[in-house]
Structures are given as structure tokens and as C-alpha cells.
Amino acid sequence: MNAPVLVKVCGLTRREDAAACRELGVDLTGFIFAAGSPRRVTPETVRDIARDTPESAALRVGVFAEQTAGEVIDIMDHAGLDLAQLHGDASPDFCRAVGAERVIRVFWPQRHATRLALEAELALFSGACRLLLLDAGTAGGGHGKTLDLEFLRGLQAPLPWLLAGGLGPDNVARALAQARPNGVDLNSQVESAPGVKDHDKLRQAMAAVGRLRRPGGVAPWTPTGGG
């Protein structure tokens, strides 16, 4: 029997949206610490949200781009984060410095001409992180664009992976069925404005994913706790 599809909701800035995620059964809640993002938050904001939702089973993820490994660790400790999602070009050694079991490493399939080339890059991070995240574009995140799902069909990844990029109520079920990731990352397509989640869209997206949260669904990954 397969475990549930993993769902991450990123770009949270408000406690009411974090509470809605908790009530809907979201597995990972994401908070962005990258400079220039309209969804950027402070460690104090995330710590306050965590204090408001102590019973939440969702793991809290910090999204980082320009920080050093030491800065990532300090922010994680101060904000009460479980995982670090690393953008930029964080090396396997950088990931291990943060803590392999605490890292989600981001990759951009559009950097590669073939799926084999993408798989070769992913293989370098086996043992260096906990999860992989494949996003649209060639750098950064939050583009609101979707990936070529046919390019990802049959992907041989060394670790469980999340699919990101323009996913929402209208396309998340199709993306899961075609690309068969271990989970999905939702952001701009479940918002009414940057950093403001639309609870109706969240419910609709979770309902669409819910059709695959049963035996015969997508390949499993089960959260084991942070740190």
C-alpha cells in the first residue's frame, strides 16, 4: 500500500494561511527567506506562526538562496524550522554542512538537454540531502510556469522528489499522473496575491491530490520529523 502523496505549500506569510494548511492536511509548509521575493518573511514571523500552531504535524521549511550554510542553520534554529530548501548552486558539501537529513535541494530540469543529464546531476546528491525538488525555469523559483511533464516521465531519481512550477487545482492531478513524483509544491496558483493564500483554491488542490492519496497512487514518501 502506497503512502500519501506529499504536499508542500510554499510562500506562506500569514498565520491564518498556515492554519488552513494544517487543517487541510498539508505535509510541508514553506517560508521564503530569499532577498527580493514578494513572499519574504523574517525568522520572527515564522517563529510566531509556529507558536500559534504547536499541534501541527506539518514540517516547516525555510527557502534559502544567498545565505551561507552557517546563516541557514542560524535562521533555522531561530525560526523553528525542520528543513531547508536550498536554491542557488548549493554543492553536496554545502548540503551536508546544513545537514543531509534537513535539506531539500532544488534542481532545474530545463538546464539539461536530456533526462539522462538531469539524472546525472541528481545522482551527485545521493546521501547529501533528504528530498529533491524539480522546478520550472533555469534558476530561482516562483515563476508560476509548468515543467515539461513528458520530459520527466520515467525519471530515475536517487531520492524522493517533489514537482514544482505553476501547480494548482486545475493541473495538479494531471501532473502527478504524468510525471509521478513523490509529491508536489504549491504556491502561486493557490494565491489571491503574492503571499496571500486563497483557501478555496487550497481546498480544491488538496481535493485533486486526495484522489491519489490511496492505494495505487503515486510512489510513497513518509515524513519522519525534522532535525
Secondary structure as UniProt FT lines:
FT   STRAND          6..9
FT   HELIX           15..24
FT   STRAND          28..32
FT   TURN            35..36
FT   TURN            38..39
FT   HELIX           43..52
FT   TURN            54..55
FT   STRAND          59..64
FT   HELIX           69..79
FT   STRAND          83..86
FT   TURN            88..89
FT   HELIX           92..98
FT   HELIX           100..102
FT   STRAND          103..107
FT   HELIX           109..111
FT   HELIX           115..123
FT   TURN            124..128
FT   STRAND          131..134
FT   HELIX           149..152
FT   TURN            153..154
FT   STRAND          161..163
FT   TURN            169..171
FT   HELIX           172..179
FT   STRAND          183..186
FT   HELIX           188..190
FT   STRAND          191..193
FT   TURN            194..195
FT   STRAND          196..197
FT   HELIX           199..210
FT   TURN            211..212
FT   TURN            215..216
//
